[in-house]
């Protein structure tokens, strides 16, 4: 199967956070923790005995939009503590490529800056099925809004956490 590559991100957001890059990484690289901050994902479960972020580790993401529910399989592609966490998403159980999500963390005065980026990888023929399953017609716009929500919640969490 040919996997389309969309070189331009579909959505990008940044947040300056009063936390160390290591603290930010611990949160964004833990999918079961991140569901507390996500707009669409409500549960994540490690697969194949994994318990922490490592390249090649996989997890299931359980997502919702109103009454609609769907599951994705995610494979970690980047796990650089304090710097970058990324994973690629497939529609389960069909193994159709959907997207790539990436968190880049840069040190900054008083903490760090987290940049969350998503790329769409879904084949054009699959888009009508994705819309039917998720109810989302403008995936790039939805991801943009979700990134803002997620980063705001992550910032609030990290800045409220004891040092």
Secondary structure, 3 states (H helix, E strand, C coil): CCCCCCCCCCEEEEEEECCCHHHHHHHHCCHHHHCCCCCCEEEEEECCCCCCCCCCCEEEEEEEECCEEEEEEEEEEEEECCCEEEEEEEECCCCEEEEEEEEEEEEECCEEEEEEEEEECCCHHHHHHHHHHHCCCCHHHHHHHHHHHHHHHHHHHHHHCCC
